Amino acid sequence: MNNASPRLAAVHLVRQCNGVDCFRRFIASYRAMDEPLAHDLVVIFKGFEGHDKGPYLELLEGIAHTGVDVADTGFDIGPYLEVARQSEHARMCFLNSFSVLLAPGWLSKLDRALSEMPKAGIVGATGSYEPAGPDAPFPNYHVRTNGFLIARELLLDLEVWEMRDKPDVSRFEAGPRSLTRQIMQRGLEPYIVDRDGVAYAKENWEASGTFRSGEQEKLLIADNRTNAWLEADPETREWLRRLAWSPGHAGRNPQRDRKLSRRLRRWLGG
């Protein structure tokens, strides 16, 4: 990370507690999905104090990269910000532990959208309208932080708080002072980019075929949440779709109802 580096960095977070299989899937996709755009790969090793990084380094063999060690604190956002403060890249693409790349030229497509779309401030692979309380009502436009590209200086100029627990992280992604909302308050726009490189304005995200939309056939970057939706039964899929895109109440989680029913049957001796 120096002045001779490309202007772009792809930053992937590796959490020791997730095990090596997550990283194996990401690296397999990174090798398979050719990316012609010059960039630095930065791998954040989170929570590896006293743990062997050997299997992870073997997977990186032959791939130019910079490794950064961070403590197991701050969830995803804390390490992203820590690396951004150390970096001199103009733009940074952040990819969480569960990210899997699904199309060649994935970074080029994100970078092109950030460069060419009107007033673009942030571009991502997935987004949602899901509300987050009365101060972040529907449609609560927010780019999901599993995979997004942003100018480093803009990211570091935003209001950020200590990420002590999951509610802190959720507020940064989707709350009333979310990453996306702060960017919109500056007169900039969020976009979602699909695997064909088509960029969608926030009003059109539901039709993008990405997060809980269509069959997710246009996803550019997958993660554990997109995989869970694909694997869910039809009833759960519809409930999740309503959470993301419907202005009305999504209703009860059908999975929770099933668990309660099983517990009741066991309690009754059924």
C-alpha positions, -999 to +999 in steps of 0.1 A: +000+000+000+022+028-013+022+055-040+033+030-067+002+009-060-028+009-083-056+034-074-078+004-064-077-020-036-098-051-031-100-058+006-111-092+018-117-100+055-107-134+068-120-143+102-101-171+120-133-182+137-150-189+104-124-216+094-105-220+062-133-232+040-148-197+037-115-184+025-110-213+002-143-205-015-133-168-019-099-176-033-113-201-057-136-175-071-109-148-071-087-171-093-116-182-115-132-147-122-106-130-142-102-093-134-082-072-159-084-040-139-052-033-120-057-035-082-040-045-050-055-074-031-054-067+007-062-097+030-072-088+065-064-116+089-087-111+119-083-129+152-053-150+142-032-143+173-017-176+183-033-194+154-016-209+123-021-190+091-003-217+071-033-232+054-045-197+044-011-186+030-010-219+010-043-209-007-027-175-015+003-190-032+010-173-065-014-144-058+002-110-051-013-096-019-007-076+012-016-092+045-028-071+075-032-086+110-059-071+132-074-081+165-107-099+167-127-068+175-149-044+155-167-070+135-162-062+098-165-024+097-138-018+123-110-037+103-122-020+071-117+014+086-084+004+101-071-007+067-085+024+050-066+047+074-034+029+065-040+029+028-032+054+000-056+039-025-082+062-041-109+036-041-114+005-020-137-025-025-146-043+007-155-080+007-166-098+038-156-133+049-185-150+031-181-132-002-178-152-034-172-136-068-196-147-095-186-129-127-153-120-146-145-084-144-164-080-111-142-051-099-142-034-134-180-034-133-182-018-099-155+007-107-172+017-140-205+023-122-188+045-095-171+065-123-200+068-147-233+068-129-248+102-120-236+115-086-224+080-076-211+079-040-212+041-033-218+010-054-224-025-042-234-060-052-266-060-031-289-037-014-323-036+004-352-014+014-358-032+047-367-007+074-348-004+107-372+011+131-392+044+130-361+065+122-352+044+092-386+036+076-394+019+043-379+023+018-347+023+038-323+023+010-290+007+020-261-010+002-253-042+021-217-042+033-209-077+021-194-062-011-191-025-019-168+000-036-163+036-022-138+064-024-114+060+006-115+097+015-153+096+015-155+066+038-131+081+062-150+114+063-182+097+075-195+095+110-186+061+125-190+048+160-173+020+179-185-014+167-190-032+200-219-055+191-241-066+162-266-037+167-238-012+162-229-029+129-266-031+118-270+006+125-240+014+104-254-007+075-291+002+077-298+026+106-308+062+105-272+073+102-262+044+079-233+044+055-257+048+026-279+075+043-249+096+052-237+094+015-272+104+003-272+133+027-242+147+008-261+147-024-246+115-037-263+083-049-261+046-041-262+020-069-264-017-071-244-034-099-253-068-114-231-095-129-236-079-164-223-046-152-257-030-152-261-003-125-294+002-108-306+034-092-320+029-057-356+031-069-350+000-091-331-023-068-360-047-064-360-055-101-322-061-102-323-099-099-297-097-071-306-097-033-339-117-028-350-106-062-361-129-091-339-160-086-309-139-077-297-148-112-279-115-116-258-116-085-223-102-089-211-113-054-227-139-033-226-143+005-241-163+033-274-143+032-279-147-005-270-185-002-295-189+027-323-174+006-316-197-024-317-227+000-348-217+018-382-233+013-408-212-007-426-199+024-394-186+040-382-172+007-414-151+004-411-139+040-375-128+034-385-112+001-412-092+019-387-081+045-364-067+019-388-051-005-424-048+008-438-016+024-461-037+045-453-058+076-436-090+065-455-111+091-440-138+114-409-157+105-422-191+093-390-208+105-397-195+141-433-207+139-421-242+129-396-243+158-423-233+183-446-260+169-419-286+173-412-275+208-449-276+216-453-311+202-423-323+223-438-307+254-471-324+248-454-357+242-464-358+205 
